[in-house]
Amino acid sequence: MMDFKEFVNEIAEKIKDFLPDSFKDALIDVREIVKNNDVKYTGLTIHNDDSKVYPTIYLEQFYKEYADNGIDLNTIMQKIVKVRVEHDVTKKLDVEKFRDFDYVRDRITCKLVNREHN
């Protein structure tokens, strides 16, 4: 059985073999993502060169299925591809407008979060 690091490397190396043709030129990237309270996750992104919006797929849950439930790696890869394809952004989004403070100013809200639940 692979440890988490080996699992991540195997996914990154072989995931393209499971992707549909529309992702044949996809870029695969794995990086550590720091969330609230310095909680760290390993995120996989699969994106075409021209896409600016794409999901990050966290691999910890898939490793748990592999390590704890004995799900084989091919099934895990198929599940990851399913998540990626289901969350494909087909509309062209103008992400540049989100960098324009005048555009986003009225859309910014604050939220007070309970310290224990953050």
C-alpha positions as CSV (number, residue, x, y, z in Angstrom):
1,M,0.0,0.0,0.0
2,M,1.2,3.5,-0.9
3,D,1.7,6.2,1.6
4,F,0.0,9.6,1.0
5,K,2.9,11.1,-0.9
6,E,3.3,8.1,-3.2
7,F,-0.5,8.2,-3.8
8,V,-0.4,11.8,-4.8
9,N,2.5,11.3,-7.1
10,E,0.8,8.3,-8.7
11,I,-2.5,10.3,-9.2
12,A,-0.6,13.3,-10.8
13,E,1.4,11.0,-13.1
14,K,-1.5,8.8,-14.4
15,I,-4.6,10.9,-14.2
16,K,-4.3,12.0,-17.8
17,D,-4.9,8.4,-18.9
18,F,-8.4,8.6,-17.4
19,L,-9.4,12.0,-18.7
20,P,-11.8,12.5,-21.7
21,D,-10.4,13.8,-25.0
22,S,-11.4,17.3,-24.2
23,F,-8.7,17.3,-21.6
24,K,-5.9,15.8,-23.7
25,D,-3.8,18.9,-23.4
26,A,-4.7,19.6,-19.8
27,L,-2.2,20.8,-17.3
28,I,-2.0,18.8,-14.0
29,D,-0.8,20.6,-10.9
30,V,-0.6,19.5,-7.3
31,R,0.0,21.9,-4.5
32,E,-0.5,22.4,-0.8
33,I,-3.4,24.7,0.0
34,V,-3.6,26.4,3.3
35,K,-7.1,27.0,4.6
36,N,-8.5,28.6,7.8
37,N,-6.4,28.1,11.0
38,D,-3.4,26.8,8.9
39,V,-5.2,23.6,8.0
40,K,-3.3,22.2,5.0
41,Y,-4.8,20.1,2.1
42,T,-3.2,18.7,-1.0
43,G,-5.1,20.1,-4.0
44,L,-5.1,18.7,-7.6
45,T,-6.0,21.0,-10.5
46,I,-6.7,19.8,-14.0
47,H,-7.1,22.7,-16.5
48,N,-6.7,23.5,-20.1
49,D,-4.2,26.2,-20.9
50,D,-6.9,28.8,-21.8
51,S,-9.1,28.2,-18.8
52,K,-8.9,30.7,-15.9
53,V,-11.5,29.0,-13.7
54,Y,-11.2,25.4,-12.6
55,P,-11.8,23.4,-9.4
56,T,-9.2,22.3,-6.9
57,I,-9.8,18.7,-6.0
58,Y,-8.6,17.8,-2.5
59,L,-6.9,14.4,-2.4
60,E,-7.2,13.5,1.3
61,Q,-10.7,12.2,1.0
62,F,-9.7,10.0,-2.0
63,Y,-6.6,8.7,-0.1
64,K,-8.9,7.8,2.8
65,E,-11.1,5.7,0.4
66,Y,-7.9,4.0,-0.9
67,A,-6.2,3.4,2.4
68,D,-9.2,2.7,4.7
69,N,-11.7,1.2,2.4
70,G,-9.4,-0.6,-0.1
71,I,-10.8,1.1,-3.1
72,D,-8.4,0.4,-6.0
73,L,-6.5,3.2,-7.7
74,N,-8.3,3.0,-11.0
75,T,-11.6,3.5,-9.3
76,I,-10.2,6.5,-7.4
77,M,-8.9,8.0,-10.7
78,Q,-12.3,7.6,-12.3
79,K,-13.9,9.3,-9.3
80,I,-11.5,12.2,-9.5
81,V,-12.2,12.6,-13.2
82,K,-15.9,12.5,-12.6
83,V,-15.6,15.4,-10.1
84,R,-13.5,17.4,-12.5
85,V,-15.8,16.9,-15.5
86,E,-18.9,17.6,-13.4
87,H,-17.4,20.9,-12.3
88,D,-16.2,22.0,-15.7
89,V,-16.9,25.7,-16.3
90,T,-18.3,25.8,-19.9
91,K,-19.1,29.5,-19.8
92,K,-16.3,31.9,-20.5
93,L,-16.0,34.0,-17.4
94,D,-14.5,37.5,-17.4
95,V,-12.4,37.1,-14.3
96,E,-10.7,40.4,-14.9
97,K,-13.8,42.2,-13.6
98,F,-13.3,40.7,-10.2
99,R,-10.0,42.5,-10.0
100,D,-11.8,45.8,-10.5
101,F,-12.6,47.2,-7.1
102,D,-15.4,49.4,-8.4
103,Y,-17.1,46.3,-9.7
104,V,-16.7,44.2,-6.5
105,R,-17.2,47.0,-3.9
106,D,-20.9,46.5,-3.5
107,R,-20.6,42.7,-3.5
108,I,-18.2,42.4,-0.6
109,T,-19.7,41.3,2.7
110,C,-18.2,40.6,6.1
111,K,-19.2,37.7,8.2
112,L,-18.4,37.2,11.9
113,V,-17.4,33.6,12.6
114,N,-17.5,31.9,16.0
115,R,-13.9,31.3,17.0
116,E,-14.5,27.7,18.0
117,H,-16.3,26.9,14.7
118,N,-13.8,28.7,12.4
